[in-house]
């Protein structure tokens, strides 16, 4: 086997026998091969991307992408479209830049709607903008709950009347989208309801309805009407359904395996109350039904004769 020194001597002897054109062509080929190897080496190291924001609603996601395009910042979307990714070296810088512009807004418009005032707006438009801003700010606050992904608040304010008997209280409807299979407990539900009631003048907790995007009623007006459940009754019904569901899933998991069963339980609980008043009379017992006592006392003094 030839040594490296012998190999170099052979290459040198071959090169001496080449013409100038052949030497130049050989150098070009060598340069192309070396450049190709370098490009393959550097190209194999792809740019690392990290999550910039995830779980944004459509409005915020659209505004964020528009800003990234305007600033010529490369980005990618996750496979499910739920996250926006940017180069790892620019994540924190981009977040600070977008935060300075108020992005993401957290769903809906907030009080920033009044940053640009218009002298031609009517009083009706001003009230409408205030209501929109209040709804947006409340939705952003509700989204701070760990279980909540999105929230929408709708406030219905009736027209004011000069007659007290014709006045109607404002009402509010709240819709929340929860993360996965997470739920809000009764304390958290009451906190959301009280939060909205305290932010709207004249609004009481009795006129607020809270639902989730799965169609479950989490809170509504308490009352004694037929078909209306109070908060405690609804919580009791949910506990029964969860207990029965867990029992069914546990029983079936012993047969088909763990985490391979999904069960749904709907419980119908009778919360009807019946009041009964009874009055019984037994003549054989000879019990005194009524008794009346009259006491008279007459004291007369004698007269002394003269």
C-alpha positions as CSV (number, residue, x, y, z in Angstrom):
1,X,0.0,0.0,0.0
2,X,1.4,3.4,-1.0
3,X,2.3,5.9,1.7
4,X,0.8,9.4,1.8
5,X,4.2,10.8,0.6
6,X,4.1,8.5,-2.5
7,X,0.5,9.5,-3.2
8,X,1.4,13.2,-3.2
9,X,4.5,12.5,-5.5
10,X,2.2,10.7,-7.9
11,X,-0.3,13.6,-7.9
12,X,2.5,16.1,-8.4
13,X,3.9,14.1,-11.4
14,X,0.4,13.9,-12.9
15,X,-0.1,17.7,-12.5
16,X,3.2,18.4,-14.2
17,X,2.1,16.5,-17.2
18,X,-1.1,18.6,-17.6
19,X,-1.5,21.6,-19.7
20,X,-2.4,25.0,-18.3
21,X,-6.0,24.7,-19.4
22,X,-6.3,21.3,-17.7
23,X,-4.8,22.6,-14.5
24,X,-7.3,25.5,-14.4
25,X,-10.2,23.1,-15.1
26,X,-9.0,20.8,-12.3
27,X,-8.9,23.6,-9.8
28,X,-12.4,24.7,-10.8
29,X,-13.7,21.2,-10.3
30,X,-12.0,20.9,-6.9
31,X,-13.4,24.3,-5.8
32,X,-17.0,23.2,-6.8
33,X,-16.7,20.0,-4.9
34,X,-15.4,21.7,-1.8
35,X,-18.1,24.4,-2.0
36,X,-20.8,21.7,-2.4
37,X,-19.6,19.9,0.6
38,X,-19.6,23.1,2.7
39,X,-23.1,24.0,1.5
40,X,-24.4,20.6,2.5
41,X,-22.8,20.9,5.9
42,X,-24.2,24.3,6.6
43,X,-27.6,23.5,5.1
44,X,-28.1,20.5,7.2
45,X,-28.1,22.8,10.3
46,X,-31.7,24.1,10.0
47,X,-32.8,27.2,11.9
48,X,-34.2,26.3,15.3
49,X,-37.8,27.7,15.8
50,X,-39.5,28.2,19.1
51,X,-43.1,29.0,20.0
52,X,-43.9,32.7,20.0
53,X,-47.6,32.5,20.9
54,X,-50.1,29.7,21.2
55,X,-53.8,29.4,21.7
56,X,-54.5,32.8,20.1
57,X,-58.0,33.6,18.7
58,X,-58.3,34.3,15.0
59,X,-58.2,38.1,15.4
60,X,-55.0,38.2,17.5
61,X,-53.3,35.5,15.3
62,X,-54.1,37.5,12.2
63,X,-52.7,40.8,13.6
64,X,-49.6,39.0,14.9
65,X,-48.9,37.5,11.5
66,X,-49.4,40.8,9.8
67,X,-46.8,42.4,12.1
68,X,-44.3,39.6,11.4
69,X,-44.7,40.0,7.7
70,X,-44.3,43.8,7.9
71,X,-41.1,43.4,9.9
72,X,-39.8,40.6,7.6
73,X,-39.5,38.2,10.5
74,X,-39.5,34.5,9.4
75,X,-42.2,32.4,11.0
76,X,-43.8,29.1,10.9
77,X,-47.2,27.7,12.0
78,X,-47.6,24.4,13.9
79,X,-49.2,21.4,12.3
80,X,-52.5,22.1,13.9
81,X,-52.3,25.9,13.3
82,X,-52.6,26.6,17.1
83,X,-49.1,28.1,17.6
84,X,-46.9,30.6,15.8
85,X,-43.1,29.9,15.8
86,X,-40.2,32.2,15.1
87,X,-36.4,31.6,15.1
88,X,-35.3,30.8,18.6
89,X,-32.8,33.7,18.7
90,X,-35.6,36.2,18.1
91,X,-38.4,34.9,20.3
92,X,-37.9,37.3,23.3
93,X,-37.1,40.3,21.1
94,X,-40.3,39.8,19.0
95,X,-42.4,39.3,22.0
96,X,-41.3,42.6,23.5
97,X,-41.8,44.4,20.2
98,X,-45.3,43.1,19.8
99,X,-46.1,43.8,23.5
100,X,-45.2,47.4,22.9
101,X,-47.8,47.5,20.2
102,X,-50.5,45.9,22.4
103,X,-50.4,42.5,20.9
104,X,-51.9,40.0,21.5
105,X,-54.9,41.9,22.7
106,X,-56.5,38.9,24.3
107,X,-59.7,38.7,22.2
108,X,-62.0,41.5,21.3
109,X,-61.4,45.2,21.5
110,X,-60.7,46.9,24.8
111,X,-60.4,50.5,26.1
112,X,-57.7,51.1,23.5
113,X,-60.7,52.0,21.2
114,X,-60.7,55.4,22.8
115,X,-57.0,56.1,22.0
116,X,-58.1,57.6,18.7
117,X,-61.0,60.0,19.4
118,X,-63.2,61.5,16.7
119,X,-65.1,64.7,17.2
120,X,-67.8,63.6,14.9
121,X,-69.0,60.7,17.0
122,X,-72.5,60.9,18.4
123,X,-73.5,60.1,22.0
124,X,-75.0,56.7,20.8
125,X,-71.7,55.7,19.2
126,X,-69.8,56.7,22.3
127,X,-72.0,54.5,24.5
128,X,-71.8,51.6,22.0
129,X,-68.0,51.9,21.9
130,X,-67.9,51.9,25.7
131,X,-70.0,48.8,25.9
132,X,-67.7,47.0,23.4
133,X,-64.6,48.1,25.3
134,X,-66.1,46.9,28.6
135,X,-67.0,43.5,27.1
136,X,-63.5,43.1,25.7
137,X,-61.8,44.1,28.9
138,X,-63.9,41.6,30.9
139,X,-63.2,38.9,28.4
140,X,-59.5,39.5,28.8
141,X,-59.7,39.3,32.5
142,X,-61.6,36.0,32.4
143,X,-59.0,34.6,30.1
144,X,-56.5,34.9,32.9
145,X,-58.1,31.9,34.6
146,X,-55.8,28.9,34.0
147,X,-58.6,26.7,32.6
148,X,-60.0,29.3,30.2
149,X,-58.6,29.6,26.6
150,X,-61.2,32.0,25.2
151,X,-64.0,34.1,26.7
152,X,-66.8,36.3,25.3
153,X,-69.0,38.6,27.3
154,X,-72.3,40.0,26.0
155,X,-74.0,42.8,28.0
156,X,-77.6,43.8,27.2
157,X,-78.4,47.3,28.6
158,X,-82.1,48.2,28.2
159,X,-83.1,51.7,27.2
160,X,-83.5,54.1,30.2
161,X,-87.1,55.1,31.1
162,X,-88.4,58.0,33.0
163,X,-90.9,55.7,34.8
164,X,-89.5,53.5,37.6
165,X,-92.0,50.7,36.9
166,X,-90.9,50.5,33.3
167,X,-87.2,50.2,34.1
168,X,-85.5,46.9,33.3
169,X,-82.2,45.7,34.8
170,X,-79.2,44.9,32.5
171,X,-78.3,41.3,31.8
172,X,-75.1,39.6,30.7
173,X,-74.2,36.3,29.0
174,X,-70.7,34.8,29.3
175,X,-69.2,32.1,27.1
176,X,-65.9,30.4,27.9
177,X,-63.8,27.8,26.1
178,X,-61.9,25.5,28.5
179,X,-58.6,23.7,28.0
180,X,-59.1,20.1,27.2
181,X,-61.2,18.3,29.9
182,X,-60.6,20.9,32.6
183,X,-63.5,22.4,34.5
184,X,-64.3,25.4,36.6
185,X,-65.2,24.7,40.2
186,X,-68.1,26.4,41.9
187,X,-65.8,29.0,43.6
188,X,-64.3,30.0,40.2
189,X,-67.7,30.2,38.5
190,X,-69.0,32.5,41.3
191,X,-65.8,34.6,41.0
192,X,-66.4,35.1,37.2
193,X,-70.1,36.0,37.8
194,X,-69.3,38.5,40.6
195,X,-66.5,40.0,38.5
196,X,-69.0,40.8,35.6
197,X,-71.7,41.9,38.0
198,X,-69.4,44.4,39.8
199,X,-68.2,45.9,36.5
200,X,-71.6,46.8,35.1
201,X,-73.8,49.3,37.0
202,X,-77.2,47.9,38.0
203,X,-76.2,44.3,37.0
204,X,-76.8,41.6,39.6
205,X,-75.6,38.0,39.7
206,X,-79.2,36.9,39.2
207,X,-79.2,38.3,35.7
208,X,-76.0,36.6,34.5
209,X,-75.7,33.4,32.5
210,X,-72.5,31.5,32.2
211,X,-72.0,28.6,29.6
212,X,-69.0,26.9,28.0
213,X,-68.5,26.1,24.3
214,X,-69.4,22.5,24.9
215,X,-73.0,23.5,25.7
216,X,-72.8,23.0,29.4
217,X,-74.7,25.5,31.6
218,X,-72.4,26.6,34.4
219,X,-74.4,29.3,36.0
220,X,-77.8,30.9,35.5
221,X,-80.4,32.9,37.4
222,X,-81.5,31.2,40.6
223,X,-85.2,30.9,41.1
224,X,-88.0,28.6,42.2
225,X,-89.6,28.4,38.7
226,X,-90.2,25.0,37.1
227,X,-87.2,23.6,35.3
228,X,-84.8,26.2,36.9
229,X,-81.9,24.8,38.9
230,X,-80.1,26.8,41.6
231,X,-76.3,26.8,41.7
232,X,-76.2,24.2,44.5
233,X,-78.6,21.9,42.7
234,X,-76.7,22.1,39.5
235,X,-73.4,21.4,41.3
236,X,-75.0,18.4,43.0
237,X,-76.3,17.0,39.7
238,X,-72.8,17.4,38.1
239,X,-71.2,15.6,41.0
240,X,-73.6,12.7,40.6
241,X,-72.9,12.5,36.9
242,X,-69.1,12.6,37.4
243,X,-69.3,9.9,40.1
244,X,-71.3,7.6,37.9
245,X,-69.1,8.2,34.9
246,X,-66.0,7.4,36.8
247,X,-67.5,4.1,38.1
248,X,-68.5,3.1,34.6
249,X,-65.1,3.9,33.1
250,X,-63.3,2.1,36.0
251,X,-65.4,-1.0,35.5
252,X,-64.8,-1.1,31.7
253,X,-61.1,-0.3,31.9
254,X,-60.6,-3.6,33.7
255,X,-61.7,-5.3,30.5
256,X,-60.4,-3.1,27.6
257,X,-57.5,-1.4,29.3
258,X,-56.7,1.9,31.0
259,X,-57.5,5.2,29.1
260,X,-59.4,3.3,26.4
261,X,-62.9,4.1,27.7
262,X,-65.0,7.3,27.4
263,X,-68.3,7.3,29.2
264,X,-71.0,10.0,29.3
265,X,-73.7,10.1,32.1
266,X,-76.8,12.3,32.3
267,X,-78.6,12.3,35.6
268,X,-82.1,13.4,36.2
269,X,-82.6,14.5,39.7
270,X,-86.0,15.4,41.2
271,X,-85.6,18.5,43.3
272,X,-89.4,19.0,43.8
273,X,-90.4,20.0,47.3
274,X,-93.7,19.1,48.8
275,X,-95.1,20.9,51.8
276,X,-97.9,19.1,53.8
277,X,-99.9,20.3,56.7
278,X,-101.9,17.8,58.7
279,X,-104.5,18.3,61.5
280,X,-105.7,15.2,63.2
281,X,-108.4,14.7,65.8
282,X,-109.0,11.5,67.8
283,X,-112.3,11.6,69.7
284,X,-111.5,8.3,71.5
285,X,-108.5,9.8,73.2
286,X,-110.7,12.3,74.9
287,X,-108.1,15.1,74.6
288,X,-109.2,18.6,75.4
289,X,-109.4,20.5,72.2
290,X,-109.9,23.9,73.8
291,X,-110.1,25.2,77.3
292,X,-111.3,28.6,78.5
293,X,-111.0,29.8,82.1
294,X,-112.8,32.8,83.6
295,X,-112.0,34.0,87.0
296,X,-114.0,36.7,88.8
297,X,-113.0,38.3,92.1
298,X,-115.4,40.7,93.9
299,X,-114.4,42.4,97.1
300,X,-117.0,44.5,98.8
301,X,-116.2,46.7,101.8
302,X,-118.8,47.3,104.7
303,X,-119.9,50.7,105.8
304,X,-119.5,51.9,109.4
305,X,-122.8,53.3,111.0
306,X,-122.7,56.7,112.7
